[in-house]
Amino acid sequence: MSVSQEHIELFTKKAEAVSAVVKRIGKLDEAYAYAVDVCLNKDACQLLLSGCENAISDEASDLCVAKAADKVMAAPKLTDDQYAELAKAAEKAGVKLIADGLRGHLAGIDIGFAVADLGLAETGSLVLDSSSEDLRLSTMISEINVVVLPLSKLRATSYEAEAELLPMMQKAPNYLAFITGASRTADIERVLAIGVHGPLELHILLWEDA
């Protein structure tokens, strides 16, 4: 399905309005390099557990030091070829890449990397079939989310995407995620806070795949 420049511009405008960073890329190698670069240029996640500031034991102290030093990128649900190429870029940069077992890394995921199933121009939203628990964790607890949106998957409205959304919703079990911008809330005294229920940053890479 061809995508009009108007829809691309609308998606970009809507996504940037909710603090997303939007970039155009010509090939996936650029996405892998971008994600690794973002990871290298951020502080490693800290293990925010009681006791890290005053180690209770040698084992606890070693754990806190290890978690503070590692750079971890989570990339579940990629194809084998995609994961292999991302792994090469991550290994070269000294970034630890994981695809499963994310429950064991809940306090230390720096970057979540994924490829979106659909994009909706009317709201600047990404749609991900998140039936995989690891993908849900990656997109919710990473400090920064990098998501590739193939432009062939960009739709003007949710109505236009209905035929593609229905099969995703009819699978059992299913968990369909609509992601619009970085996590934000104003629940407490109506003061806007970023990153409380999810990533602090969302980077969307518009992939010219067709």
Backbone as JSON, one array per atom type, in Angstrom:
{
  "sequence": "MSVSQEHIELFTKKAEAVSAVVKRIGKLDEAYAYAVDVCLNKDACQLLLSGCENAISDEASDLCVAKAADKVMAAPKLTDDQYAELAKAAEKAGVKLIADGLRGHLAGIDIGFAVADLGLAETGSLVLDSSSEDLRLSTMISEINVVVLPLSKLRATSYEAEAELLPMMQKAPNYLAFITGASRTADIERVLAIGVHGPLELHILLWEDA",
  "N": [[0.85, -1.2, 0.0], [0.67, 2.14, -0.95], [2.03, 5.09, 0.56], [1.12, 8.32, 1.36], [2.85, 11.48, 1.22], [1.62, 13.37, 2.73], [0.37, 11.91, 4.8], [2.6, 10.92, 6.11], [3.77, 13.27, 7.03], [1.71, 14.16, 8.72], [1.64, 12.1, 10.64], [4.21, 12.45, 11.74], [4.0, 15.06, 12.79], [1.95, 14.72, 14.74], [3.11, 12.79, 16.42], [5.45, 14.07, 17.31], [4.27, 16.09, 18.74], [3.62, 14.94, 21.13], [6.01, 14.58, 22.33], [7.63, 12.62, 21.1], [10.54, 11.5, 19.34], [11.2, 11.73, 15.99], [12.54, 10.18, 13.17], [13.75, 9.71, 9.8], [14.68, 6.81, 8.02], [16.61, 4.86, 5.67], [17.3, 2.2, 5.56], [17.38, -0.84, 7.55], [19.81, -1.21, 8.87], [20.6, 1.32, 9.61], [18.83, 1.83, 11.66], [19.65, 0.01, 13.63], [22.22, 1.0, 14.2], [21.51, 3.52, 15.14], [20.01, 2.92, 17.48], [21.97, 1.68, 19.07], [23.77, 3.8, 19.34], [22.21, 5.66, 20.77], [21.95, 4.23, 23.12], [24.64, 4.08, 24.01], [25.11, 6.71, 24.6], [23.72, 7.38, 26.88], [23.28, 7.39, 30.45], [23.94, 4.39, 32.24], [21.3, 2.26, 33.4], [20.31, 2.36, 36.81], [20.29, 0.16, 39.62], [17.59, 0.33, 41.43], [17.13, -0.36, 44.33], [16.35, -0.82, 47.76], [19.03, -0.53, 49.95], [21.19, -0.51, 48.24], [22.59, 1.84, 48.48], [23.81, 1.53, 50.89], [25.51, -1.11, 51.31], [24.42, -4.3, 52.28], [25.61, -6.75, 52.26], [28.51, -8.43, 50.83], [27.74, -9.69, 48.47], [25.42, -8.28, 47.76], [26.5, -5.76, 47.33], [28.18, -6.25, 45.13], [26.25, -6.86, 43.19], [24.88, -4.42, 42.91], [26.9, -2.77, 41.87], [27.43, -4.08, 39.46], [24.99, -3.83, 38.06], [24.85, -1.12, 37.75], [26.81, -0.59, 35.93], [26.44, -1.92, 33.5], [25.26, -1.7, 30.1], [22.2, -2.28, 28.74], [20.24, -3.65, 26.17], [17.03, -4.46, 25.07], [15.47, -6.63, 22.81], [13.05, -8.14, 21.88], [11.03, -10.3, 19.78], [12.0, -9.78, 17.2], [12.84, -10.74, 13.83], [14.89, -13.61, 13.06], [17.05, -12.87, 11.4], [17.03, -10.07, 11.68], [17.57, -9.82, 14.42], [20.13, -10.94, 14.55], [21.67, -9.11, 13.08], [21.36, -6.78, 14.6], [22.53, -7.69, 16.93], [25.22, -7.9, 16.19], [25.94, -5.2, 15.89], [25.48, -4.31, 18.5], [27.24, -5.9, 20.03], [29.73, -5.08, 19.07], [29.81, -2.53, 20.12], [29.85, -3.0, 22.8], [27.48, -3.37, 24.14], [25.02, -5.06, 25.95], [22.81, -7.4, 24.64], [19.51, -8.6, 24.77], [16.86, -10.99, 24.29], [14.9, -12.45, 25.49], [13.56, -13.61, 28.67], [13.18, -11.31, 30.19], [12.2, -10.68, 32.68], [14.22, -11.08, 34.46], [15.71, -8.83, 34.27], [14.55, -6.5, 35.14], [15.24, -4.14, 36.46], [17.15, -2.91, 34.97], [17.05, -2.25, 32.16], [18.08, -0.45, 29.49], [17.52, 0.35, 26.81], [14.73, -0.3, 24.75], [13.99, -2.13, 21.89], [12.12, -2.37, 18.93], [10.02, -3.47, 16.19], [7.32, -1.94, 14.71], [3.94, -3.04, 14.17], [1.92, -1.62, 12.94], [1.2, 1.82, 12.03], [-0.51, 4.81, 12.96], [-1.55, 7.6, 11.41], [-3.32, 9.67, 12.14], [-3.19, 10.03, 14.89], [-0.53, 9.8, 15.52], [0.32, 7.36, 16.46], [1.75, 4.18, 17.43], [1.28, 0.75, 16.68], [1.52, -2.31, 18.25], [1.62, -5.78, 18.22], [1.49, -7.21, 21.11], [1.45, -9.68, 22.39], [3.43, -11.28, 23.34], [5.03, -11.58, 26.42], [7.61, -10.7, 26.93], [7.96, -8.7, 25.01], [6.06, -6.85, 25.88], [7.17, -6.13, 28.35], [9.59, -5.03, 27.47], [8.76, -2.73, 26.07], [7.61, -1.29, 28.09], [9.21, -1.02, 30.42], [11.75, -0.21, 29.73], [14.06, 2.52, 29.73], [14.33, 4.09, 27.52], [12.64, 3.93, 24.47], [13.03, 2.59, 21.29], [11.54, 2.45, 18.27], [10.91, 0.96, 15.19], [9.12, 1.96, 12.41], [7.84, 0.6, 9.62], [7.2, 2.27, 6.63], [5.4, 1.21, 4.88], [3.52, 0.2, 6.52], [2.11, 2.26, 7.57], [-0.92, 3.84, 8.28], [-3.7, 5.97, 7.49], [-5.87, 6.36, 9.29], [-7.44, 4.76, 12.17], [-9.66, 3.44, 11.28], [-9.03, 2.84, 8.66], [-7.13, 0.95, 9.16], [-8.53, -1.17, 10.13], [-9.07, -3.76, 9.01], [-6.65, -5.01, 9.33], [-6.19, -4.84, 12.03], [-8.21, -6.36, 13.26], [-7.65, -9.26, 12.96], [-5.43, -9.44, 14.68], [-6.57, -8.79, 17.13], [-8.31, -10.88, 17.47], [-6.86, -13.12, 17.98], [-5.91, -15.62, 20.36], [-4.03, -16.12, 23.27], [-4.3, -12.5, 23.4], [-2.75, -9.28, 23.14], [-2.88, -6.17, 22.44], [-1.06, -3.32, 21.76], [-1.27, 0.2, 21.8], [0.75, 2.79, 21.22], [1.52, 6.03, 22.06], [3.63, 8.49, 22.0], [5.98, 9.32, 24.69], [5.81, 7.92, 28.04], [3.44, 9.43, 30.18], [1.89, 11.24, 32.86], [-0.6, 12.95, 34.81], [-1.64, 12.48, 37.25], [-1.07, 13.03, 39.93], [-1.8, 15.7, 41.79], [-2.28, 17.05, 39.46], [0.06, 17.59, 38.11], [2.29, 17.42, 35.49], [4.12, 14.53, 34.75], [6.84, 12.77, 33.38], [7.56, 9.53, 32.16], [6.69, 7.88, 34.24], [4.94, 5.65, 34.12], [6.11, 4.2, 32.13], [8.5, 4.31, 29.36], [10.91, 7.03, 29.36], [11.58, 8.29, 27.04], [10.58, 8.2, 23.6], [11.59, 7.03, 20.57], [11.01, 7.18, 17.2], [11.57, 5.53, 14.24], [11.17, 6.07, 10.99], [10.93, 3.88, 8.53], [11.82, 3.59, 5.25], [10.69, 1.29, 3.58], [9.62, 0.5, 1.21]],
  "CA": [[0.0, 0.0, 0.0], [1.46, 3.36, -1.02], [1.8, 6.03, 1.65], [1.27, 9.69, 0.87], [3.7, 12.37, 2.01], [0.72, 14.04, 3.68], [0.18, 11.05, 5.97], [3.88, 10.88, 6.82], [3.91, 14.55, 7.73], [0.73, 14.2, 9.8], [2.13, 11.2, 11.69], [5.35, 13.1, 12.39], [3.5, 16.2, 13.58], [1.21, 14.24, 15.91], [4.04, 12.1, 17.32], [6.33, 15.06, 17.94], [3.46, 16.89, 19.67], [3.62, 14.26, 22.43], [7.42, 14.44, 22.74], [8.38, 11.58, 20.42], [11.58, 11.9, 18.39], [10.89, 11.03, 14.74], [13.61, 10.24, 12.18], [13.57, 8.9, 8.61], [15.82, 5.96, 7.69], [16.44, 4.17, 4.42], [17.48, 0.76, 5.75], [17.37, -1.24, 8.96], [21.14, -1.04, 9.47], [20.62, 2.64, 10.23], [18.08, 1.73, 12.92], [20.51, -0.67, 14.6], [23.27, 1.93, 14.6], [20.87, 4.58, 15.91], [19.68, 2.42, 18.81], [23.22, 1.47, 19.81], [24.31, 5.12, 19.66], [21.41, 6.21, 21.86], [22.3, 3.47, 24.32], [25.98, 4.46, 24.45], [25.14, 8.11, 25.05], [22.92, 7.58, 28.08], [23.8, 6.75, 31.65], [23.38, 3.06, 32.46], [20.25, 2.18, 34.42], [20.75, 2.03, 38.16], [19.44, -0.78, 40.33], [16.97, 1.15, 42.47], [16.62, -1.2, 45.41], [16.78, -0.42, 49.09], [20.25, -1.21, 50.39], [22.29, -0.28, 47.31], [23.41, 2.95, 48.94], [24.55, 0.99, 52.04], [25.49, -2.55, 51.03], [24.19, -5.17, 53.43], [26.55, -7.86, 52.15], [29.39, -8.34, 49.67], [26.97, -10.1, 47.3], [24.53, -7.17, 47.4], [27.34, -4.7, 46.81], [28.6, -6.65, 43.78], [25.09, -6.76, 42.31], [24.62, -3.01, 42.65], [27.95, -2.27, 40.99], [27.25, -4.69, 38.14], [23.81, -3.28, 37.39], [25.08, 0.28, 37.43], [27.81, -0.47, 34.88], [26.02, -2.55, 32.24], [24.3, -1.11, 29.18], [21.38, -3.41, 28.31], [19.21, -3.39, 25.19], [16.1, -5.58, 24.9], [14.91, -6.63, 21.46], [12.25, -9.33, 21.61], [10.12, -10.35, 18.63], [12.6, -9.51, 15.9], [13.13, -11.95, 13.07], [16.24, -14.11, 13.33], [18.01, -12.05, 10.66], [17.08, -8.75, 12.3], [18.25, -9.92, 15.72], [21.54, -11.21, 14.3], [22.32, -7.87, 12.65], [21.4, -5.89, 15.76], [23.5, -8.27, 17.87], [26.56, -7.53, 15.72], [26.17, -3.79, 16.23], [25.52, -4.19, 19.96], [28.48, -6.53, 20.53], [30.85, -4.2, 18.7], [29.79, -1.35, 20.99], [29.89, -3.41, 24.19], [26.13, -3.31, 24.7], [24.42, -6.38, 26.15], [21.53, -7.52, 23.94], [18.7, -9.73, 25.23], [15.6, -11.15, 23.56], [13.91, -13.1, 26.34], [13.92, -13.61, 30.08], [13.29, -9.92, 30.64], [11.87, -10.56, 34.1], [15.46, -11.06, 35.21], [16.42, -7.57, 34.01], [13.55, -5.45, 35.28], [15.78, -2.89, 36.99], [18.32, -2.44, 34.25], [16.93, -2.2, 30.7], [18.3, 0.92, 29.02], [16.86, 0.58, 25.53], [13.87, -1.32, 24.18], [14.0, -1.98, 20.43], [11.05, -3.17, 18.33], [9.48, -3.07, 14.9], [5.88, -1.8, 14.87], [3.07, -3.74, 13.22], [1.17, -0.59, 12.22], [1.26, 3.18, 12.53], [-1.74, 5.56, 12.69], [-1.17, 9.0, 11.19], [-4.25, 10.61, 12.77], [-2.81, 10.27, 16.29], [0.9, 9.59, 15.71], [0.42, 6.18, 17.33], [2.32, 2.92, 16.97], [0.51, -0.42, 17.09], [2.36, -3.49, 18.38], [1.04, -7.01, 18.74], [2.32, -7.43, 22.29], [1.04, -10.91, 23.07], [4.64, -11.75, 24.03], [5.3, -10.86, 27.67], [8.9, -10.02, 26.83], [7.77, -7.46, 24.25], [5.35, -5.91, 26.77], [8.14, -5.62, 29.32], [10.56, -4.2, 26.77], [8.18, -1.43, 25.71], [7.08, -0.6, 29.27], [10.16, -0.71, 31.5], [12.99, 0.39, 29.24], [14.07, 3.97, 29.92], [14.16, 4.69, 26.19], [12.08, 3.01, 23.49], [13.31, 2.86, 19.88], [10.62, 1.62, 17.5], [10.96, 1.15, 13.75], [7.82, 1.87, 11.74], [7.91, 0.52, 8.16], [6.21, 3.18, 6.06], [4.36, 0.41, 4.23], [2.54, -0.13, 7.55], [1.47, 3.48, 8.06], [-2.29, 4.02, 7.81], [-4.2, 7.31, 7.78], [-6.73, 6.32, 10.47], [-7.7, 3.43, 12.72], [-10.67, 2.8, 10.43], [-8.32, 2.28, 7.51], [-6.35, -0.2, 9.63], [-9.44, -2.12, 10.78], [-8.93, -5.12, 8.48], [-5.4, -5.58, 9.86], [-6.29, -4.89, 13.49], [-9.14, -7.41, 13.71], [-7.0, -10.55, 13.18], [-4.57, -9.34, 15.87], [-7.42, -8.79, 18.33], [-9.06, -12.14, 17.56], [-5.97, -14.19, 18.42], [-5.98, -15.9, 21.8], [-4.3, -14.85, 23.96], [-3.83, -11.35, 22.64], [-2.48, -8.04, 23.88], [-2.57, -5.2, 21.39], [-0.64, -2.07, 22.38], [-1.25, 1.44, 21.04], [1.74, 3.62, 21.91], [1.52, 7.4, 21.56], [4.56, 9.31, 22.77], [6.57, 8.79, 25.92], [4.86, 7.76, 29.15], [3.19, 10.66, 30.92], [0.7, 11.25, 33.7], [-0.8, 14.12, 35.66], [-2.53, 11.97, 38.29], [-0.76, 13.59, 41.25], [-1.97, 17.15, 41.87], [-2.37, 17.58, 38.09], [1.4, 18.0, 37.68], [2.75, 16.5, 34.45], [5.34, 13.78, 35.02], [7.21, 11.93, 32.24], [8.28, 8.3, 32.46], [6.22, 7.22, 35.46], [4.35, 4.36, 33.8], [6.75, 3.65, 30.94], [9.75, 4.96, 28.97], [11.08, 8.48, 29.39], [11.7, 8.78, 25.67], [10.17, 7.34, 22.5], [12.22, 7.38, 19.29], [10.34, 6.47, 16.1], [12.36, 5.55, 13.03], [10.32, 5.8, 9.84], [11.74, 3.08, 7.61], [11.34, 3.62, 3.87], [10.88, -0.11, 3.21], [9.04, 0.22, -0.11]],
  "C": [[0.88, 1.25, 0.0], [1.06, 4.32, 0.1], [2.05, 7.43, 1.13], [2.18, 10.49, 1.79], [2.86, 13.11, 3.05], [0.54, 13.22, 4.95], [1.47, 10.95, 6.79], [4.07, 12.15, 7.64], [2.94, 14.67, 8.89], [1.18, 13.31, 10.96], [3.27, 11.87, 12.47], [4.91, 14.24, 13.29], [2.81, 15.73, 14.86], [2.15, 13.56, 16.92], [4.95, 13.08, 18.04], [5.57, 15.93, 18.93], [3.38, 16.26, 21.05], [5.03, 13.79, 22.78], [8.17, 13.28, 22.12], [9.43, 12.21, 19.52], [11.36, 11.08, 17.13], [12.01, 11.26, 13.73], [13.24, 9.36, 10.99], [14.84, 8.09, 8.37], [15.54, 5.23, 6.38], [16.58, 2.67, 4.51], [17.61, 0.44, 7.22], [18.73, -1.09, 9.63], [21.25, 0.32, 10.17], [19.89, 2.63, 11.57], [18.93, 1.07, 14.01], [21.59, 0.27, 15.12], [22.71, 3.05, 15.48], [20.59, 4.12, 17.35], [20.92, 2.22, 19.67], [23.81, 2.82, 20.23], [23.54, 5.78, 20.8], [21.77, 5.53, 23.18], [23.65, 3.9, 24.88], [26.01, 5.85, 25.05], [24.2, 8.41, 26.2], [23.61, 6.93, 29.26], [23.15, 5.38, 31.81], [22.32, 3.11, 33.55], [20.85, 1.81, 35.77], [19.78, 1.03, 38.8], [18.84, -0.06, 41.53], [16.3, 0.28, 43.53], [17.16, -0.69, 46.74], [18.01, -1.22, 49.49], [21.43, -0.95, 49.48], [23.19, 0.86, 47.78], [24.25, 2.56, 50.15], [24.51, -0.52, 51.95], [25.35, -3.36, 52.31], [25.19, -6.32, 53.44], [27.43, -7.65, 50.94], [28.64, -8.68, 48.39], [26.07, -8.96, 46.83], [25.33, -6.03, 46.79], [27.79, -5.0, 45.38], [27.47, -6.51, 42.78], [24.82, -5.31, 41.93], [25.65, -2.43, 41.69], [27.75, -2.8, 39.58], [26.09, -4.06, 37.39], [24.04, -1.83, 36.99], [25.99, 0.42, 36.21], [27.33, -0.96, 33.53], [25.11, -1.65, 31.43], [23.52, -2.28, 28.56], [20.33, -2.95, 27.31], [18.36, -4.64, 25.04], [15.46, -5.5, 23.53], [14.17, -7.93, 21.18], [11.44, -9.19, 20.33], [10.7, -9.85, 17.32], [12.71, -10.82, 15.13], [14.56, -12.38, 13.38], [17.29, -13.25, 12.65], [18.15, -10.67, 11.28], [17.85, -8.79, 13.62], [19.75, -10.12, 15.53], [22.29, -9.94, 13.91], [22.42, -6.87, 13.8], [22.43, -6.38, 16.77], [24.93, -7.92, 17.48], [26.89, -6.1, 16.12], [26.31, -3.6, 17.73], [26.83, -4.74, 20.52], [29.69, -5.65, 20.25], [30.95, -3.01, 19.64], [29.85, -1.71, 22.47], [28.56, -3.32, 24.9], [25.58, -4.74, 24.82], [23.04, -6.41, 25.51], [20.8, -8.76, 24.43], [17.39, -9.77, 24.46], [14.52, -11.79, 24.41], [14.39, -13.09, 27.78], [14.02, -12.23, 30.67], [12.92, -9.72, 32.1], [13.13, -10.53, 34.97], [16.26, -9.78, 35.05], [15.53, -6.36, 34.28], [14.11, -4.13, 35.78], [16.89, -2.31, 36.13], [18.22, -2.43, 32.74], [17.03, -0.75, 30.25], [17.46, 1.24, 27.79], [15.96, -0.6, 25.17], [13.8, -1.07, 22.68], [12.94, -2.9, 19.85], [10.71, -2.64, 16.95], [7.96, -3.07, 15.02], [5.12, -2.6, 13.81], [2.29, -2.76, 12.35], [1.49, 0.78, 12.81], [-0.01, 3.91, 12.12], [-1.41, 7.04, 12.6], [-2.03, 9.97, 11.99], [-3.88, 10.94, 14.21], [-1.32, 10.15, 16.54], [1.19, 8.38, 16.57], [1.09, 5.01, 16.63], [1.44, 1.79, 17.48], [1.46, -1.61, 17.11], [1.54, -4.66, 18.91], [1.93, -7.48, 19.88], [1.89, -8.65, 23.09], [2.21, -11.53, 23.82], [4.88, -10.92, 25.28], [6.61, -10.1, 27.58], [8.78, -8.72, 26.05], [7.05, -6.42, 25.11], [6.33, -5.3, 27.77], [9.13, -4.66, 28.66], [10.01, -2.81, 26.49], [7.7, -0.64, 26.92], [8.15, -0.2, 30.27], [11.51, -0.22, 31.02], [12.92, 1.91, 29.45], [13.85, 4.7, 28.6], [13.66, 3.61, 25.24], [12.44, 3.47, 22.08], [12.45, 1.9, 19.06], [10.71, 1.98, 16.03], [9.54, 0.99, 13.19], [8.05, 1.78, 10.23], [6.83, 1.41, 7.56], [5.12, 2.44, 5.3], [3.25, 0.03, 5.21], [1.86, 1.1, 8.14], [0.09, 3.64, 7.43], [-2.78, 5.4, 8.25], [-4.98, 7.34, 9.09], [-6.87, 4.9, 10.98], [-8.75, 2.7, 11.9], [-10.02, 2.16, 9.21], [-7.54, 1.03, 7.89], [-7.22, -1.33, 10.17], [-9.22, -3.56, 10.31], [-7.66, -5.8, 9.0], [-5.44, -5.71, 11.38], [-7.14, -6.07, 13.98], [-8.46, -8.77, 13.9], [-6.09, -10.55, 14.4], [-5.4, -9.46, 17.13], [-8.14, -10.12, 18.53], [-8.19, -13.32, 17.96], [-6.14, -14.41, 19.92], [-4.71, -16.63, 22.24], [-3.79, -13.69, 23.11], [-3.63, -10.16, 23.57], [-2.0, -7.04, 22.83], [-2.26, -3.85, 22.04], [-0.67, -0.92, 21.39], [-0.36, 2.4, 21.81], [1.78, 4.99, 21.26], [2.43, 8.24, 22.45], [5.15, 8.6, 23.96], [5.5, 8.69, 27.0], [4.7, 9.09, 29.89], [1.92, 10.53, 31.75], [0.62, 12.57, 34.45], [-1.74, 13.74, 36.82], [-2.32, 12.68, 39.63], [-0.79, 15.13, 41.18], [-1.91, 17.81, 40.49], [-1.05, 18.17, 37.61], [1.91, 16.97, 36.68], [4.07, 15.85, 34.83], [5.59, 12.84, 33.85], [7.92, 10.68, 32.74], [7.83, 7.55, 33.69], [5.72, 5.81, 35.17], [4.99, 3.69, 32.58], [8.0, 4.44, 30.6], [9.73, 6.49, 29.08], [11.09, 9.07, 27.99], [11.2, 7.73, 24.69], [10.81, 7.88, 21.23], [11.56, 6.53, 18.2], [11.16, 6.65, 14.84], [11.47, 5.13, 11.87], [11.16, 5.16, 8.75], [11.1, 3.07, 6.22], [11.57, 2.23, 3.25], [10.33, -0.43, 1.83], [9.08, 1.47, -0.98]]
}
